[in-house]
Amino acid sequence: MTEPVDFDQYVGNYNQLLRDQTSFFSPSEEYFARYKVDIVRNRVRSPVQRVLEYGCGIGRNIRFLRNAFPEAEIVGSDISCASLEVARKENAGVQFLEEHNGMASPGQFDVIFVAGVFHHVPPPQRESVSKTLMDRLAPGGKVFVFEHNPYNPVTRRIVNTCPYDADAVLLKPAELKRTLKNAGMTLEKQAYCLFVPPSLPALRGLERHLGWLPLGGQYWVQACRPR
Ligand SMILES: C[S@@+](CC[C@H](N)C(=O)[O-])C[C@H]1O[C@@H](n2cnc3c(N)ncnc32)[C@H](O)[C@@H]1O
């Protein structure tokens, strides 16, 4: 079995590697963070008091989550202590927690955002991660999981050549949905995304009609904890 990637080793060049891999689609790696957070913001209607980004890495999405949910307390967590150090420096006032230490109170988050984490979790541990997410959701709270699309050959090539994806085992939407469902969540929506680069704004409107087409660069699944 492949050794797990230690993201502590990539804090210095994470953004640069991401840029190297994705600049053909967008010259700014921030685009991907804003894009995902926008999807979540547009799908959450009820008041949000607490948001968790599980597996937040160096905190690239945190600023966008703060802007999208200005009234909410934002918390980031990860297993990489060095990544969390960077995230803390760049996001004053946000609480960042090491996953190894666990989290004191369950059932407190209205929204949990998870981007690019599950493919780094060894398949036998995915059910346990899903149960952790379920435990942390407030009743009626929603989790949004973004993952690489294994059906897209360009995505597969990026993953195969990215040093910090050396341990990646991509998962199909059906597997992700099964693990969330087995953890007790209710599935609400799945869509493929990232079809149209930002350089073609006139075609951006097409994205919302293409969620069914398994050719987007990534996909996302929304699930909720029953009340
Ligand atoms: C590709 S990075 C994505 C970081 C961030 N979500 C983003 O979009 O920039 C994957 C992150 O998942 C974290 N990770 C891997 N396994 C994890 C686990 N079991 N629990 C929490 N975080 C995990 C890694 O340490 C790493 O920071």
The ligand as a Gaussian input file, in Angstrom:
#p B3LYP/6-31G(d) Opt

LIG

0 1
 C       -5.388000      18.339000      -1.157000
 S       -5.364000      19.015000       0.458000
 C       -6.806000      20.049000       0.435000
 C       -6.728000      21.151000       1.436000
 C       -7.916000      22.135000       1.387000
 N       -9.172000      21.457000       1.648000
 C       -7.952000      22.864000       0.074000
 O       -8.963000      22.761000      -0.645000
 O       -6.998000      23.583000      -0.219000
 C       -5.907000      17.654000       1.441000
 C       -5.866000      17.932000       2.931000
 O       -6.541000      16.879000       3.619000
 C       -5.860000      16.633000       4.826000
 N       -6.242000      15.310000       5.312000
 C       -5.901000      14.102000       4.823000
 N       -6.473000      13.110000       5.542000
 C       -7.215000      13.734000       6.511000
 C       -8.042000      13.257000       7.562000
 N       -8.243000      11.956000       7.780000
 N       -8.645000      14.163000       8.356000
 C       -8.472000      15.495000       8.149000
 N       -7.682000      16.007000       7.163000
 C       -7.067000      15.126000       6.355000
 C       -4.394000      16.773000       4.448000
 O       -3.551000      16.948000       5.566000
 C       -4.450000      17.975000       3.516000
 O       -4.256000      19.183000       4.212000

